[in-house]
Amino acid sequence: MKTFLELEGNHSRLPVRVDENPTSTGHIYLDKLNTLITLTSPDQKFFDVDENGWFDLSLIGSNGSRILLHNALTMNQRSFTHDLSYAEHHIFPKTMVFDANGLGKNFLIKEISARIYYAEFFFWYRHVESRFLYKFGNKNTETLRNLMRDGNARDGERFFRPEFIYVVHKSGSNIKFRVGDTTYSIASGMQNSGGNPGIINVNHYPILSVLFDKSVNIDTALQRMWEWKRFFSQISLSDLYFEGMSARGPRLEWRKQASFYLPNIAVEKPAISTRRFGLHPGNIPLNQWSDRESLTDIMKSWILKEYTRKEFRVAIDFVISRMEKRTDIADIVRLCSAIESLDELKPASSAIDPEDLKYVIAGAVSAAKERGLLQIEDRVRGILKLLEHQSLPSKLKQLGKAVRRFINRSEFDIVLKHTLKLRTISAHGGLPPASTLPTVGPTVEALVCVMVIYDLTTNGMCKGEDAHTKLNAIGQAKWSISYLRKLASLD
């Protein structure tokens, strides 16, 4: 797999031509958000755009490989000859696929893989071990000498006085599970470098892969990988970035690997946050080799709920990605809307049994007909459904009950009070008064942490007595609530 930075190094300025229009030529400039494709063509327009202006375009590189521009936009089209015979097109792609030949004619994906910066923190396994060779013994030393002999060195010419021995374990699959028609797996990749007789560098990194029973289009494959990444963002309470991404097409092209470049998210390796509950292997639960089975069960359960919690998780991910960079009262409205989207947050007593509902509707319709009201059944059904709808305060209280083991009632009451107050202010388009403004940041942090705790613990996280001590969301929530208490004491 080629990382985004490796692709930038290899294709910083790449000459290309349009696949189906060889007279249209130009260059690719890879530079993250400034990525640009310029094409000169005798045709004013040689690509088909959809109703929103997006289009796909297949290019051929100087080495003959195919490059796909997926979901691209064109801007700044201009003609530079007096008879308008040639035009220059500036194209900005959302997704680029290098060596796209491997995805077949229809650009379908059978398997997509990705690397994430600092993903090794979630799989803190001992890929490399060392041992001090004190009292190793002459016999063992001789055995080691024979093992290390390269065949070119004569006896006595090698500098061989071992003091430490290092063992590098073979990389391979660590986690694998199925959800529906999809197989998820996490394997260890390895890079090693030497050359300098005094230095050796071995780097193990996790590779996340999603294998589909039936090939899917590019958007579906990318979406599935984004959904999975949100799981790790919740655990670490950090904005995580993809380092690289690749894909394989249908079986006939299985050996050919295509490399993705995503200009909007391609970044240099970000610095680790120094905040109290930042990204660190010591703050990540279930990241040891012995925790693999537990982590697998939790991930599987979490992914199974993606359909019913999608809006909820997207809002969490959005706020987490910006939480350290700015404070915005609009995040309160966004998070509250996500909480309201969860149908599961309602008291069991509020639900009407479907069989009972039939009798209630039948009775109401019969009474209506006696009064001469016809065709009212759908209206009755709609009104009864409205009775099941829970208000935001009710759903917030249900959320608080679900996390009561980690956030006690008095702590959650503080979050509830400030959330409803700020939501009312923001919903009416107003700005919080000066006395309320300092509470926006800690309220957003506390609320999103409570939502993360709910999403993770309802899928099996933090079952043990002390298992929750590592979960960043719990520590951050309590710290933010404590800060809100301190602000209240100053009033």
Phi, psi and omega per residue, in radians:
M1 nan 2.274 3.085
K2 -1.604 2.296 3.100
T3 -1.328 2.914 3.109
F4 -1.051 -0.702 -3.115
L5 -1.193 -0.613 3.089
E6 -1.160 -0.686 3.092
L7 -1.122 -0.674 3.098
E8 -1.088 -0.705 3.125
G9 -1.175 -0.620 -3.099
N10 -1.441 -0.481 -3.008
H11 -2.292 0.702 -3.124
S12 -1.127 -0.540 3.068
R13 -2.582 1.644 -2.986
L14 -1.978 2.133 3.068
P15 -1.249 2.407 -3.095
V16 -2.473 2.881 2.969
R17 -2.389 2.750 3.141
V18 -1.299 2.362 -3.037
D19 -0.993 -0.887 -3.048
E20 -1.722 0.137 3.141
N21 -2.534 1.328 -3.013
P22 -1.015 -0.366 3.136
T23 -1.330 -0.184 3.107
S24 -1.681 2.022 -3.070
T25 -2.301 2.892 3.124
G26 3.062 -2.654 -3.088
H27 -2.442 2.668 3.003
I28 -1.854 2.301 3.069
Y29 -2.087 1.901 3.138
L30 -1.607 2.055 3.124
D31 -2.766 1.029 3.077
K32 0.923 -2.170 -3.100
L33 -1.152 -0.332 3.140
N34 -1.621 0.198 3.132
T35 -1.006 2.367 -3.054
L36 -2.571 2.462 3.004
I37 -2.074 2.139 3.083
T38 -1.910 2.251 -3.138
L39 -2.241 2.339 3.055
T40 -1.857 2.265 -3.016
S41 -2.544 2.550 3.021
P42 -1.295 -0.199 3.123
D43 -1.721 2.348 3.128
Q44 -1.183 -0.512 -3.129
K45 -2.620 2.121 -3.091
F46 -2.283 0.364 3.077
F47 -2.433 2.631 -3.109
D48 -1.687 2.182 -3.140
V49 -1.820 2.640 3.072
D50 -1.485 -3.021 -3.056
E51 -1.134 -0.335 3.134
N52 -1.755 0.040 3.096
G53 1.626 0.026 -3.136
W54 -1.480 2.651 3.085
F55 -2.712 2.836 3.017
D56 -1.932 2.557 -3.130
L57 -2.542 2.290 3.135
S58 -1.732 2.224 3.133
L59 -2.043 2.794 3.058
I60 -2.066 2.178 3.139
G61 -1.391 3.056 -3.095
S62 -1.135 -0.395 3.117
N63 -1.647 0.113 3.098
G64 1.573 -0.065 -3.137
S65 -1.383 2.670 -3.115
R66 -1.587 2.456 3.120
I67 -2.205 2.136 -3.119
L68 -1.765 2.248 2.961
L69 -1.716 1.982 -3.072
H70 -1.920 2.310 -3.104
N71 0.957 1.111 -3.115
A72 -1.846 2.750 3.049
L73 -2.183 2.586 3.076
T74 -2.014 2.444 -3.136
M75 -2.505 2.843 3.029
N76 1.054 0.644 3.065
Q77 -1.198 2.332 -3.137
R78 -2.606 2.579 3.077
S79 -1.708 2.500 -3.084
F80 -2.242 0.369 2.981
T81 -2.205 2.691 -3.023
H82 -1.142 -0.479 -3.136
D83 -1.677 0.192 3.112
L84 1.028 0.524 -3.073
S85 -1.415 -0.341 3.112
Y86 -2.265 2.524 3.125
A87 -2.308 2.581 3.074
E88 -1.903 2.238 -3.120
H89 -1.945 2.297 3.041
H90 -1.807 2.083 -3.020
I91 -2.058 2.367 -3.140
F92 -2.113 1.840 -3.092
P93 -1.545 2.573 3.025
K94 -1.470 -0.589 3.133
T95 -2.410 2.384 3.064
M96 -2.170 2.401 3.139
V97 -2.122 1.956 3.100
F98 -1.573 2.596 -3.063
D99 0.962 0.793 -3.064
A100 -1.245 -0.089 3.074
N101 -0.958 -0.565 -3.098
G102 -1.195 -0.199 3.138
L103 -1.670 0.062 3.114
G104 1.371 -3.109 -3.071
K105 -1.146 -0.596 -3.065
N106 -1.693 0.103 3.111
F107 0.953 0.930 3.103
L108 -1.715 2.660 -3.044
I109 -2.084 2.242 3.055
K110 -1.667 -0.644 -3.141
E111 -2.524 2.357 3.072
I112 -2.134 2.408 -3.109
S113 -2.260 2.699 -3.109
A114 -2.641 2.668 2.957
R115 -1.998 2.471 -3.137
I116 -2.126 2.379 3.087
Y117 -0.997 2.316 3.100
Y118 1.146 0.321 3.096
A119 -1.102 -0.401 3.140
E120 -1.104 -0.374 3.109
F121 -1.124 -0.482 -3.120
F122 -1.472 -0.218 -3.134
F123 -2.353 1.222 -2.981
W124 -1.462 1.131 -3.053
Y125 -1.646 2.703 -3.134
R126 -1.479 1.374 3.093
H127 -1.266 -0.456 3.128
V128 -2.203 2.239 3.121
E129 -2.189 2.667 3.139
S130 -2.308 2.729 3.106
R131 -2.529 2.374 3.092
F132 -1.398 2.205 -3.010
L133 -1.577 0.866 3.088
Y134 -1.318 2.289 -3.091
K135 0.956 0.765 -3.123
F136 -1.237 -0.515 3.096
G137 1.624 2.530 -3.112
N138 -1.104 -0.692 -3.108
K139 -1.111 -0.788 3.123
N140 -1.154 -0.633 3.115
T141 -1.130 -0.714 3.118
E142 -1.149 -0.695 3.092
T143 -1.077 -0.736 3.127
L144 -1.164 -0.653 3.103
R145 -1.067 -0.792 3.138
N146 -1.127 -0.628 3.135
L147 -1.188 -0.660 -3.066
M148 -1.519 -0.198 -3.076
R149 -1.092 2.273 -3.070
D150 -1.591 -0.035 3.096
G151 1.591 -0.263 -3.106
N152 -1.797 -0.401 -3.087
A153 -1.548 2.376 3.084
R154 -1.462 2.743 3.137
D155 -0.997 2.381 3.093
G156 1.539 -0.220 -3.119
E157 -1.630 -0.191 -3.130
R158 -1.612 2.450 3.029
F159 -1.462 1.695 -2.974
F160 -2.296 1.593 3.032
R161 -2.369 1.324 -3.014
P162 -1.122 2.360 3.098
E163 -2.053 -0.627 3.072
F164 -2.235 2.630 3.013
I165 -2.188 2.383 3.141
Y166 -2.018 2.380 3.116
V167 -2.038 2.163 3.083
V168 -1.840 2.042 -3.088
H169 -1.374 2.604 -3.111
K170 -1.115 2.360 3.103
S171 -1.367 2.748 -3.139
G172 2.970 -2.933 -3.080
S173 -1.282 2.323 3.141
N174 -1.926 -0.663 -3.084
I175 -2.370 2.428 3.121
K176 -2.691 2.317 3.114
F177 -2.765 2.816 -3.123
R178 -1.996 2.501 2.991
V179 -2.343 1.890 -3.112
G180 1.117 -2.177 -3.113
D181 -1.682 0.381 -3.030
T182 -2.282 2.435 3.076
T183 -1.939 2.185 3.104
Y184 -1.826 2.410 3.119
S185 -2.564 2.672 3.086
I186 -2.279 2.100 -3.126
A187 -2.111 2.869 3.098
S188 -1.773 2.162 2.979
G189 -1.668 2.848 -3.100
M190 -2.507 2.397 2.989
Q191 -2.182 2.339 3.061
N192 -2.367 2.595 -3.139
S193 -2.464 2.571 3.125
G194 -2.471 -2.278 3.136
G195 1.681 -0.880 3.067
N196 -1.439 2.134 -3.075
P197 -1.117 -0.215 -3.137
G198 -1.827 -0.021 -3.060
I199 -2.386 2.389 2.957
I200 -2.371 2.392 -3.084
N201 -2.193 2.087 3.102
V202 -2.103 2.187 -3.088
N203 -2.183 2.014 3.039
H204 -1.723 2.439 3.140
Y205 -2.514 2.474 3.123
P206 -1.304 2.517 3.032
I207 -2.106 2.077 3.116
L208 -1.597 2.259 -3.100
S209 -2.285 2.496 3.074
V210 -2.179 2.066 -3.112
L211 -1.922 2.203 -3.096
F212 -1.738 2.456 3.075
D213 -1.096 -0.714 3.066
K214 -2.096 2.439 -3.107
S215 -1.020 2.498 -3.119
V216 -2.153 2.954 3.113
N217 -1.387 3.014 -3.046
I218 -1.089 -0.761 -3.089
D219 -1.084 -0.730 3.140
T220 -1.128 -0.744 3.141
A221 -1.122 -0.785 3.126
L222 -1.104 -0.728 -3.138
Q223 -1.074 -0.712 3.139
R224 -1.111 -0.670 3.128
M225 -1.234 -0.670 3.097
W226 -1.094 -0.725 3.129
E227 -1.053 -0.736 -3.132
W228 -1.176 -0.661 -3.129
K229 -1.082 -0.543 -3.137
R230 -1.062 -0.525 3.113
F231 -1.048 -0.795 -3.114
F232 -1.275 -0.554 3.067
S233 -1.126 -0.661 3.110
Q234 -1.159 -0.791 -3.114
I235 -1.048 -0.760 -3.074
S236 -1.568 -0.216 -3.056
L237 0.950 0.729 -3.070
S238 -2.409 2.645 3.048
D239 -1.400 2.021 -3.098
L240 -1.807 2.588 -3.079
Y241 -2.120 2.457 3.024
F242 -1.226 2.401 3.093
E243 -1.663 -0.520 3.131
G244 -2.976 2.863 -3.113
M245 -2.700 2.498 3.130
S246 -2.514 2.946 -3.124
A247 -2.664 2.732 3.027
R248 -2.140 2.553 -3.101
G249 -1.597 -2.795 3.116
P250 -0.975 2.932 -2.988
R251 -0.973 -0.587 -3.113
L252 -1.119 -0.473 -3.140
E253 -1.934 0.430 -2.983
W254 -1.040 -0.605 -3.084
R255 -1.331 -0.282 -3.093
K256 -1.616 2.217 -3.090
Q257 -1.914 2.243 3.089
A258 -1.697 2.507 -3.132
S259 -1.895 2.332 3.140
F260 -1.669 2.559 2.975
Y261 -2.300 2.137 -3.096
L262 -1.990 1.687 -3.027
P263 -1.003 -0.573 -3.054
N264 -1.299 -0.296 -3.100
I265 -2.185 -0.010 3.124
A266 -1.225 2.067 -3.108
V267 -2.405 2.768 2.948
E268 -1.163 2.814 -3.130
K269 -1.039 2.039 -3.071
P270 -1.249 2.654 3.069
A271 -1.252 2.597 3.112
I272 -1.318 2.349 -3.138
S273 -1.107 2.493 3.115
T274 -1.712 0.144 -3.122
R275 -1.171 2.942 -2.992
R276 -1.001 -0.755 -3.109
F277 -2.001 0.956 -3.087
G278 -1.449 -3.139 -3.124
L279 -1.291 2.042 -3.109
H280 -2.805 2.472 -3.130
P281 -1.019 -0.477 3.108
G282 -1.256 -0.267 3.141
N283 -1.778 0.117 -3.070
I284 -1.861 2.109 3.108
P285 -1.345 2.719 3.032
L286 0.967 0.721 -3.123
N287 -1.884 0.250 3.093
Q288 -1.734 2.811 -3.101
W289 -1.020 -0.637 -3.118
S290 -1.260 -0.192 -3.109
D291 -1.669 0.080 -3.004
R292 -0.995 -0.800 -3.083
E293 -1.143 -0.733 3.117
S294 -1.110 -0.781 3.127
L295 -1.092 -0.695 3.126
T296 -1.076 -0.792 -3.139
D297 -1.088 -0.702 -3.131
I298 -1.183 -0.779 3.123
M299 -1.058 -0.755 -3.131
K300 -1.088 -0.807 3.117
S301 -1.100 -0.712 -3.125
W302 -1.110 -0.783 -3.123
I303 -1.180 -0.591 3.122
L304 -1.070 -0.443 -3.126
K305 -1.635 0.144 -3.077
E306 -1.021 -0.707 -3.065
Y307 -1.123 -0.742 -3.084
T308 -1.473 -0.263 -3.107
R309 -2.071 0.296 -3.036
K310 -1.016 -0.931 -3.128
E311 -1.070 -0.682 3.116
F312 -1.035 -0.802 -3.078
R313 -1.319 -0.609 3.107
V314 -1.097 -0.725 3.118
A315 -1.127 -0.748 3.098
I316 -1.032 -0.834 -3.105
D317 -1.090 -0.689 3.140
F318 -1.088 -0.802 -3.100
V319 -1.218 -0.721 3.119
I320 -1.040 -0.702 -3.081
S321 -1.176 -0.331 -3.087
R322 -2.070 -0.048 -3.006
M323 -1.053 -0.634 -3.103
E324 -1.472 -0.209 -3.006
K325 -1.742 -0.478 -3.115
R326 -2.862 2.869 3.087
T327 -2.008 2.275 -3.075
D328 -2.476 2.143 3.141
I329 -1.147 -0.390 3.108
A330 -1.099 -0.386 3.102
D331 -1.127 -0.519 3.095
I332 -1.100 -0.801 3.124
V333 -1.111 -0.718 -3.127
R334 -1.103 -0.787 -3.131
L335 -1.205 -0.674 3.112
C336 -1.131 -0.691 3.093
S337 -1.087 -0.680 3.111
A338 -1.143 -0.667 3.111
I339 -1.153 -0.705 3.122
E340 -1.146 -0.402 -3.128
S341 -1.297 -0.232 -3.105
L342 -1.489 1.866 3.086
D343 -1.180 -0.395 -3.074
E344 -1.265 -0.271 -3.119
L345 -1.533 1.298 3.070
K346 -2.680 2.581 3.137
P347 -1.065 2.505 3.134
A348 -1.042 -0.530 -3.100
S349 -1.242 -0.313 -3.089
S350 -1.428 -0.275 -3.091
A351 -1.392 2.451 3.093
I352 -1.761 2.196 3.122
D353 -1.066 2.361 -3.115
P354 -0.955 -0.651 3.131
E355 -1.193 -0.732 3.099
D356 -1.116 -0.637 -3.131
L357 -1.062 -0.640 3.132
K358 -1.070 -0.754 -3.127
Y359 -1.187 -0.682 3.128
V360 -1.119 -0.768 3.138
I361 -1.126 -0.772 -3.131
A362 -1.065 -0.716 3.126
G363 -1.157 -0.743 3.138
A364 -1.145 -0.705 3.134
V365 -1.161 -0.712 3.121
S366 -1.080 -0.759 3.118
A367 -1.139 -0.632 3.139
A368 -1.170 -0.688 3.140
K369 -1.139 -0.625 3.091
E370 -1.091 -0.488 3.105
R371 -1.564 0.010 3.121
G372 1.507 0.227 3.112
L373 -1.633 2.085 -3.090
L374 -1.903 2.844 3.077
Q375 0.882 0.880 -3.078
I376 -1.977 -0.030 -3.042
E377 -1.029 -0.788 -3.130
D378 -1.104 -0.651 3.130
R379 -1.159 -0.721 3.121
V380 -1.088 -0.778 3.122
R381 -1.043 -0.759 3.139
G382 -1.110 -0.697 3.136
I383 -1.149 -0.736 3.133
L384 -1.150 -0.611 3.084
K385 -1.134 -0.643 3.121
L386 -1.083 -0.515 3.128
L387 -1.145 -0.408 3.122
E388 -1.429 -0.271 -3.088
H389 -1.180 2.286 -3.131
Q390 -1.751 2.441 3.099
S391 -1.250 2.894 3.125
L392 -1.041 -0.825 3.118
P393 -0.998 -0.665 3.130
S394 -1.132 -0.745 -3.137
K395 -1.217 -0.617 3.080
L396 -1.099 -0.691 3.118
K397 -1.155 -0.659 3.086
Q398 -1.146 -0.650 3.072
L399 -1.087 -0.742 3.121
G400 -1.100 -0.686 3.102
K401 -1.120 -0.644 -3.091
A402 -1.182 -0.444 -3.107
V403 -1.928 0.295 -3.041
R404 -1.019 -0.496 3.138
R405 -1.128 -0.463 -3.049
F406 -1.914 -0.601 3.116
I407 -2.133 1.911 -3.038
N408 -1.230 3.001 -3.000
R409 -1.078 -0.771 -3.117
S410 -1.128 -0.629 3.095
E411 -1.166 -0.776 -3.108
F412 -1.219 -0.539 3.105
D413 -1.045 -0.597 3.087
I414 -1.150 -0.777 3.103
V415 -1.087 -0.766 -3.130
L416 -1.063 -0.804 -3.109
K417 -1.052 -0.875 -3.091
H418 -1.250 -0.598 3.125
T419 -1.095 -0.852 -3.118
L420 -1.148 -0.654 3.128
K421 -1.124 -0.855 -3.119
L422 -1.229 -0.590 3.117
R423 -1.132 -0.694 3.108
T424 -1.108 -0.758 3.125
I425 -1.087 -0.834 -3.084
S426 -1.218 -0.653 -3.108
A427 -1.122 -0.475 3.123
H428 -1.634 0.169 3.049
G429 1.326 0.260 -3.121
G430 -1.678 2.957 3.067
L431 -1.777 2.480 3.132
P432 -1.149 2.501 3.089
P433 -1.097 2.850 -3.068
A434 -1.003 -0.593 -3.114
S435 -1.278 -0.387 -3.102
T436 -1.654 -0.430 -3.046
L437 -0.933 -0.720 -3.137
P438 -1.120 -0.287 -3.113
T439 -1.491 -0.186 -3.049
V440 -1.096 -0.917 -3.090
G441 -1.007 -0.989 -3.125
P442 -1.125 -0.498 3.095
T443 -1.210 -0.769 3.080
V444 -1.036 -0.806 -3.131
E445 -1.091 -0.791 -3.114
A446 -1.121 -0.756 -3.099
L447 -1.166 -0.792 -3.125
V448 -1.161 -0.572 3.099
C449 -1.178 -0.708 3.089
V450 -1.080 -0.702 3.114
M451 -1.135 -0.697 3.096
V452 -1.134 -0.776 3.120
I453 -1.005 -0.772 3.139
Y454 -1.079 -0.829 -3.061
D455 -1.143 -0.645 -3.108
L456 -1.409 -0.782 -3.054
T457 -1.256 -0.481 3.080
T458 -1.335 -0.018 3.048
N459 -2.020 0.249 3.003
G460 1.899 -0.077 3.124
M461 -1.278 2.562 3.040
C462 1.125 0.822 3.104
K463 -1.385 -0.630 -3.084
G464 -1.303 2.972 -3.104
E465 -1.101 -0.744 -3.073
D466 -1.916 0.125 -3.034
A467 -1.171 -0.434 -3.052
H468 -1.410 -0.162 -3.040
T469 -1.117 -0.401 -3.125
K470 -1.563 -0.312 -3.020
L471 -1.208 2.020 -3.059
N472 -0.981 -0.662 -3.052
A473 -1.067 -0.607 -3.136
I474 -1.210 -0.829 3.133
G475 -1.106 -0.747 -3.132
Q476 -1.162 -0.689 3.133
A477 -1.076 -0.805 -3.124
K478 -1.148 -0.641 3.111
W479 -1.150 -0.760 -3.133
S480 -1.146 -0.690 3.105
I481 -1.132 -0.704 3.092
S482 -1.074 -0.667 3.126
Y483 -1.172 -0.675 3.092
L484 -1.118 -0.665 3.085
R485 -1.098 -0.722 3.139
K486 -1.120 -0.716 3.099
L487 -1.087 -0.690 3.140
A488 -1.144 -0.591 -3.125
S489 -1.238 -0.315 -3.130
L490 -1.506 -0.259 -3.108
D491 -1.234 nan nan
